[in-house]
């Protein structure tokens, strides 16, 4: 899980579109990466160790990012899929499963952003 999370967020940080959005919000990357490793373990392995940030729950935090647009979720998901396929090149089924779950999470967060903008939720 560490390889997936660290590789993925390395790609996000280098991305011309997503990188600046993340850079404006994440002051300390090591704690964020540790939280994301725990989050993905809870999503994929049902490990109950993940707890919401003291700043708020993830859905509310993402919904408050005014510059976040629906197209950003597609870009995020594209980077995530490519990273999963690279990390789990020997196990395409695992890469597909983690991407499926990431797609569901992106859809939920995008729905919150759409609702913030006054649109209907999917």
N, C-alpha and C positions, 0 to 999 in steps of 0.2 A: 504494500500500500504506500509505503514511503516513496518508493521509486515513482509510482504513478503521480502522486501529489507533488513531489518536488520537481519532477520533469515538467508536468503540466503547468505549474505556476511559474517555472522558469520561462516557458513559452509565452505565457500570459504577460509577464513582465517585459518581454522583448517585443510584444505585439504593438504596432504603431497606434492601434485604436484602443485596445483594452488596457494596455500598460499604463497609460496616464490616469485612467479612471481608478485602477487599483492603487497606483502610487499616491493618489490624493487621499486615500482612505486608510491605507495600511502603513503605520509608522514603524512597526517592528515585524519583520517577516518571519523570524524563527518561531515566535509564539503562534502566529497565524497558520503557518505550515503545520505545526503540531496539532492545532485545533482541527485543521482540515483532514489530517491523517485520521484523527479520532472520529471525525464526522463520517468519512467514507468507510471506516471500519464498521461503524454503527449501521450504515446503509446496507453494506454488502454482507456483513457477517452477523447482523443483529446484536452487536456488542453494545451494551447500554451505557458506555462510558461518556458519550457526548452529552454536554449540557449547553444550553444557550449562553451566549455571550452576556456579560454583565451590562453591555450596551443595549441589549434587546434581542428579540428572537430574529433569526436570519431573514424570515419573510418581511418583517417590518423594516429591518435595516435596509434591505435591498429596495423596498418600495419607496423609501425616502430619498434615494439617490436620484435627484432631479435630472441629471444628464443621462441616466440609463435609458436606453431605447430598446425596442423589441429586436432590432437587428443585432444588437450586442449579444443577445442570447444565442442567436444562430452562430455568430462568430465564436463565442465561448464554447459552444457545443462542438463545432468543427475542430477546434484545437484539442478539446477533450477526446474526441473520437480518434483523431490521429495519434495522440499520446497513448491512449489505451491500446490501439492496434500495434504500436511500436513496443510498448512494455510487455504486452501479452502476445507477441508475434507467434509464439509456440502454441498458444491456446486461443484461437479465434473466437470460440464460444464464450470464454471469459471476457474477452474484449467487447464482444457484442452485448453481453449482459450488463457490464458496468456502463456501457454507453446507453443502453436502454434506460437504466435507472437515472443516469445523468439527464437524459432527454426529459424524463418525467419531472425531475427537479427544476430544470430550466423552464418547462411549460408552466409549472406552478408559479415560479418567480416572475415570469413574463406576464402571467395573468394578473398578478398583483400590480405590476407596473402599468398594464393596460387599464386596470380599474382606477389607479391613481390618476391616469390621464382622462378619465371619464368614459372609457370604452367598456364594452361588455367583457366579462371573463369568458375564456374559452370553455 
